[in-house]
């Protein structure tokens, strides 16, 4: 028997170890830090040692570099090579990402139809792995960079500019709603709402979670088989140096047979994984039909929101603005898009002059100053600057769409949620308006509205720990107004306002308005603990809620408890104090969680302050609102008339734009 040259083998093993170190370095570095030469070297080494996953990744990264340099044909060759490898090794998630990238290449080459097909295929894979019923923790081996919804939305906008076919905009709207649905579910875990549903539906969810686990383990098995295949391939390459030796031939043959067997098993596992994915999607559709959870969508390309949207125009002659923005992208530098829906028309408008960084900086400074008792009164200038900029950049053609309409429904996206639309005079003082996070949630609020009767107040429940004397004075003034109008109401004050009494009341009694004069959306002690640990409060915002009286300090009624108890009727919930954490996106995320959680619990609408209350105006604003509410106006009209009245008396946006309405804008309250 001829002994192999160990010096050569050791040299090769050392080189292989260097490759691993290099790849670790590559994986830890940001994609922007590697140039094409670095990536080509990674590809060469990965090819030499049959590291197929690294071949795929490096080719895809090279394609991205070439794509950004405008070398589309070269980029396409790298993408197609990476796509072939992903199919060979069974990397389904990687395949979805590469299809998405090819879609962008075809788009850049003005081949819109081909781009659309690639995006749709990418979405099909995306939906196999990320269903609406899954949470962020349960996503299976998929990168956050894969978001084909954004790509196809923008592509459809470009197709519309070329063709002027309205159906293209309706299709874009479908994908906007799908993208928002994905974002919403990640902010409120399904595990928190599971107790609310009947046992048979819980079993469906458990079955879906079982499929998710099965898919995860199959993926792990595929990874292990690929790892073993790489090891065998390395041995095979080593022994092939001596394949002319008779004694080595059997070893080579055995290794080749094992590789073929591994390939066959990997293919079987891939087929099984696809089968599980199809079952998971079918089951998700069944769950979506049974769990009437606003915001969730059957995560399929066949979803069509057209009929639900058209039903809104049967109520009133409204107009809907879908405000669409993708952060940190060149296409949305200094602009955002507005998709306008009217009863007989849909149109796309572009708003130029929106500098996202300047807005975020101004807004953050304003919020910090507002939270400081000394600087509060110096913060108004920043808010006025925001108002002036936004009022100036909205194009006249867009503003014309609110003429002769009864209401404006705003559906902002991403950062646009943070804009205080209620201060922008050309719309806020022109037409009754309300906000929602998606049309799906708006429809849910309207369709689930269960009438109640009368008013119910919770008055300064944390008087012994975190007192709100301003709100207590306000509620006392409202009581006087209601007494003058001989309108009945109930009230829980101070130590009477406990979590247990509140839960019992909303579960067994019906009220059309619940005015919560206490703190909402945070746990002060949890916040202190989080800050000590160096964590962000956003990490716990999904378990925030309402603060109630407790002898020691306070009790917090968390969102999941509210959801599982549920409101017997569908009230308008009015909040005087809503804690806003001033962190990167944390305010937006917590707001999404809180509002959607309340809607899941059963409220039809929420009136929420845009910033900290001000003693000089809040009582007056609320008195005006209740005065309007006691007439024949709905909640949206009542807020609009109150805003106009405050504006006449005081032009400061911090005062007239103090409150925002979410949920059902058509709700009329039933006061006794």
Secondary structure, 3 states (H helix, E strand, C coil): CCCCCHHHHHHHHHHHHHHHHHHHHHHHCCHHHCCHHHHHHHHHHHHHCCCHHHHHHHHHHHHHHHHHCCCHHHHHHHHHHHHHHHHHHCCHHHHHHHHHHHHHHHHHCCCHHHHHHHHHHHHHHHHHHCCCCCCHHHCCCCCCCCCHHHHHHHHHHHHHHHHCCHHHHHHHHHHHHHHHHHHHHCCCCHHHCHHHCCHHHHHHHHHHHHHHHHHHHHHHHHHHHHHHHHHHHHHHHHHHHHCCCHHHHHHHHHHHHHHHHHHHHHHHHHHHHHHHHHHHHHHHHHHHHHCCCCCCCCCCCCCCCHHHHHHHHCCCCCEEEEEECCCCCHHHCCEEEEEEEECCEEEEEEEECCCHHHHHHHHHHHHHHHCCCCCHHHCHHHHHHHHHHHHHHCCHHHHHHHCCCCEEEEEECHHHHHCCHHHCHHHHCCCEEEECCCHHHHHHHHHCCCCCCCEEEEECCCCCCCCCHHHHHHHHHHHHHHHHHCCCEEEEEHHHCCHHHHHHHHHHCCCCEEEEEEEECCCHHHHHHHHHHCCCHHHHHHHCEEEEECCCCEEEEEHHHHHHHCCCCCCEEEEEEECCCCCCCHHHHHHHHHHHHHHHHCCCEEEEECCCCCCCCHHHHHHHHHHHHCCCCCHHHHHHHHHHHHHHHCCCHHHHCCEEEEECCCCCCCCC
